[in-house]
Every structure is written in structure tokens, then in C-alpha cells.
Amino acid sequence: MAISALSPTAYFSSFSPSNDSLISSSPFKPFKLPTLWPWQKVKMGPLTVSPMGFGTWAWGNQLLWGYQESMDSDLQRTFNLAVENGINLFDTADSYGTGRLNGQSEKLLGKFIREFQGQKQIQDNIVIATKFAAYPWRLTPGQFVNACKSSLDRMQLEQIGIGQLHWSTANYAPLQELALWDGLVAMYEKGLVRAVGVSNYGPKQLVKIHDYLKARGVPLCSAQVQFSLLSMGEDQIEIKKICGSLGIRLISYSPLGLGMLTGKYTPSKLPRGPRALLFRQILPGLEPLLNSLREIAQKRRKTIPQVAINWCICQGTIPIPGVKTVKQVEENLGALGWRLSSGELLQLEDAARESPGKMIQNIFQTR
């Protein structure tokens, strides 16, 4: 049953750690947030978004996720169900889609927004966060602005919610990096985006771009990083602290570790495609963590993915699990409306540290 747009809405910021912190052995400090339902909203710069968004990497990706154009009607039902139940944040990128389908994720999102049959207020409140690739031929601010305009054309939108730099080139093309930053400034000043963000930025580069944009009068709204019980290393901890101190909203991508934290796979039951190689390497070392997730899920009458996503929310982040089926939306919505206890959070983090299996970090992640 869809949730009415007239349901009570709570807007709040949560950039300060709670005094009700975990036992000191945990590197993560829980945020003191109210229990969140999807129709409630959190602040992200000038925007108000659902406490969980959905990622659309799979929409158009044949190689990794087995996308076929025959899936589009199912994807539209998936999108409609999410929006009808209070989810208004959708993450995409101009590089999502393989081969001739490059940009397909953006095209589908735009189409689904236009064809949404629900209340116009719900439609108008949808926030698209798209990422612009730092391709080597995008060497000037103008070329980056043109990338933004191309995304607007694909989605047939007048303005993008959050325009994000997909990755940093600081490690291999520092001069290009500055041009891309200026491109973010230009698209913000031209009103093409309501806010700007970054993805795959490490602690040092995150502070640098924040200060650079601030000096230009452009607030840095968000920072995406691979963040989950499989990715809770020193960089993630430091990035989380920086975001908290600077008022940047942390978006957790891959909160389910590409599916490894769903409990659906084992070393003898692997997904199809390239993911199988990664799963074969990591899954054998995840037994302590998966056992803890399973134990808490059973006690809470939740599923393993719901517990894993709720952990991200308890860290004050906005998780964006990928969805491509109605069943996945229904299950992920069950991560909202309740909170893990401090003891459960500590149990999961201890189990994660005891598990030798760790997620491989994105090759574009900088320091």
C-alpha cells in the first residue's frame, strides 16, 4: 500500500555525534536519530531526501548485472513502488550503461519520472543525484558543464538535484582535477544543479575540494563512498568524521557489498558473471559477520539485508542499495522504521573485524 504524501514529515540535521555513544572499542559513533520511515526526510544541503535512496547502476549494465531492455517495464514498477512509498532519492551516473546503452540509467529515470501516475507533489519532490565521469577528454570546465547538459537532455529535466564528480583525477591528472572542480562551480552558478557533491574522494582530497568550493561560494552537499560492514576501514572512519565536522552528507554506496551481505550467496552458490570472481575470493572469510547478521535478523524478525542497511543508517549515512526488482524494493524498505541497539551495532562491528574477508576498494578512491 502506498504511503500518502500527507503523512507527517520530520526534517532534521544530524551532523553531531550522539552523547549516547557506543562502547569505546568501536571506532564508529552512532548518531542519535529518531526512528526513520521512508516518508520522513533528512537534510542534504538545500534538499530534503528520504533516509535511504536507491542506486540504479544495474539499469543498463549488461556485463555485471545482466540488464536487458525487456526488463524496463519491471524497472518502472520498481521505481513506482519506491516513490509511492516515500523514497525520493535516486542515484545514477552518465556512465551507467554498457556499450550502446551508455547513459541508459539516466534515460530510464527520466522516463519513469515523466510517466509516474501518482500525485504531482510526489513527482516534483524526486531528487536525482547523477555523477559525471572524469573522462580524460573532459579537460575544461566548459566540457564538464556540457556533460551536465547532456545528462539533463537524457533525463529531459530542467535541473538536476545533485551534480556529482564521479571520481578524482588527483592521482594521475591533477591539472584536470582543478578544471573539473571549476566545472562543478559553473554548473551550480548556471542553475543546472541544485547542489554539488563528490564520489570516491578520500579524506585529504575531500577537505581540499570542500575548501576550494567554499571559497567560490559553492557548498559541498554530499560525498559518496563505499561504506558498509565490509568497508569500514580507516579511510571510511576518517571520511565520516570529516563529513560530520563540515556538514557534508555521507552517502553509502554498495551498503550490501555488491550482494555479499544479503546472505543469498555462499562459496558454493555464486552469482553469475564477473561478480563470482570477487565473491569466491571474499565470501569464505565472511562467516563471523554473516552469522552475526543472521542472528540479529532472526531476533528482530528482519532479513539480513535489512540489518546491514540499518547499520549504515545508524552511522548517520544515507545508504543507496541498488534495486532492479519490486521484491528488492519491498525488502529494502524494511530497513527503515526501526534502529539497531548499541549492543547490536557493536556485535556487528566486532564480527566485521573478526572476518578476514574485506571488500576491495574502488580503484578510483583517492587519499
Rosetta blueprint (number, residue, H / E / L):
1 M L
2 A L
3 I L
4 S L
5 A L
6 L L
7 S L
8 P L
9 T L
10 A L
11 Y L
12 F L
13 S L
14 S L
15 F L
16 S L
17 P L
18 S L
19 N L
20 D L
21 S L
22 L L
23 I L
24 S L
25 S L
26 S L
27 P L
28 F L
29 K L
30 P L
31 F L
32 K L
33 L L
34 P L
35 T L
36 L L
37 W L
38 P L
39 W L
40 Q L
41 K L
42 V E
43 K E
44 M E
45 G L
46 P L
47 L E
48 T E
49 V E
50 S L
51 P L
52 M L
53 G L
54 F E
55 G E
56 T L
57 W L
58 A L
59 W L
60 G L
61 N L
62 Q H
63 L H
64 L H
65 W H
66 G L
67 Y L
68 Q L
69 E H
70 S H
71 M H
72 D H
73 S H
74 D H
75 L H
76 Q H
77 R H
78 T H
79 F H
80 N H
81 L H
82 A H
83 V H
84 E H
85 N L
86 G L
87 I L
88 N L
89 L E
90 F E
91 D E
92 T E
93 A E
94 D L
95 S L
96 Y L
97 G L
98 T L
99 G H
100 R H
101 L H
102 N L
103 G L
104 Q H
105 S H
106 E H
107 K H
108 L H
109 L H
110 G H
111 K H
112 F H
113 I H
114 R H
115 E H
116 F L
117 Q L
118 G L
119 Q L
120 K H
121 Q H
122 I H
123 Q H
124 D H
125 N L
126 I L
127 V E
128 I E
129 A E
130 T E
131 K E
132 F E
133 A L
134 A L
135 Y L
136 P L
137 W L
138 R L
139 L L
140 T L
141 P H
142 G H
143 Q H
144 F H
145 V H
146 N H
147 A H
148 C H
149 K H
150 S H
151 S H
152 L H
153 D H
154 R H
155 M H
156 Q L
157 L L
158 E L
159 Q L
160 I E
161 G E
162 I E
163 G E
164 Q E
165 L E
166 H L
167 W L
168 S L
169 T L
170 A L
171 N L
172 Y L
173 A L
174 P H
175 L H
176 Q H
177 E H
178 L H
179 A H
180 L H
181 W H
182 D H
183 G H
184 L H
185 V H
186 A H
187 M H
188 Y H
189 E H
190 K L
191 G L
192 L L
193 V E
194 R E
195 A E
196 V E
197 G E
198 V E
199 S E
200 N L
201 Y L
202 G L
203 P H
204 K H
205 Q H
206 L H
207 V H
208 K H
209 I H
210 H H
211 D H
212 Y H
213 L H
214 K H
215 A H
216 R L
217 G L
218 V L
219 P L
220 L E
221 C E
222 S E
223 A E
224 Q E
225 V E
226 Q E
227 F L
228 S E
229 L L
230 L L
231 S E
232 M L
233 G L
234 E H
235 D H
236 Q H
237 I H
238 E H
239 I H
240 K H
241 K H
242 I H
243 C H
244 G H
245 S H
246 L H
247 G L
248 I L
249 R E
250 L E
251 I E
252 S E
253 Y E
254 S L
255 P L
256 L L
257 G H
258 L H
259 G H
260 M L
261 L L
262 T L
263 G L
264 K L
265 Y L
266 T E
267 P L
268 S L
269 K E
270 L L
271 P L
272 R L
273 G L
274 P L
275 R H
276 A H
277 L H
278 L H
279 F H
280 R H
281 Q H
282 I H
283 L H
284 P H
285 G H
286 L L
287 E H
288 P H
289 L H
290 L H
291 N H
292 S H
293 L H
294 R H
295 E H
296 I H
297 A H
298 Q H
299 K H
300 R H
301 R L
302 K L
303 T L
304 I H
305 P H
306 Q H
307 V H
308 A H
309 I H
310 N H
311 W H
312 C H
313 I H
314 C H
315 Q L
316 G L
317 T L
318 I E
319 P E
320 I L
321 P L
322 G E
323 V L
324 K L
325 T L
326 V H
327 K H
328 Q H
329 V H
330 E H
331 E H
332 N H
333 L H
334 G L
335 A L
336 L L
337 G L
338 W L
339 R L
340 L L
341 S L
342 S H
343 G H
344 E H
345 L H
346 L H
347 Q H
348 L H
349 E H
350 D H
351 A H
352 A H
353 R H
354 E H
355 S L
356 P L
357 G L
358 K L
359 M L
360 I L
361 Q L
362 N L
363 I L
364 F L
365 Q L
366 T L
367 R L
